[in-house]
Amino acid sequence: MGFWDLIGALVIGLLVGLLARFLVPGRDPMGCIGTSLLGVAGAFVGGIISRFIWGAPARMHFAYPGFLISLGGAILVLLLVRVVRRN
């Protein structure tokens, strides 16, 4: 993963994290970095899920498995963070 891939993953992660936080109601006190990391983690989880469903291509970028799959993964990660914080 090169420098621009990392920058792209962080920007897409920020957008996916913001959208996930918007779609899931509730208060989540985290800043821009936390939101970006949430989106990147969601993209990673979405990449793993898509790998199990459709199989992996020869070279798979976990940061870009598809916007909707990344969003679904970010929502799962956000709900998991809420469960962990609650306990």
Secondary structure, DSSP 8 states (H G I E B T S, - for coil): --HHHHHHHHHHHHHHHHHHHHHS-S-----HHHHHHHHHHHHHHHHHHHHHHH---SS--TT-S-HHHHHHHHHHHHHHHHHHHH-
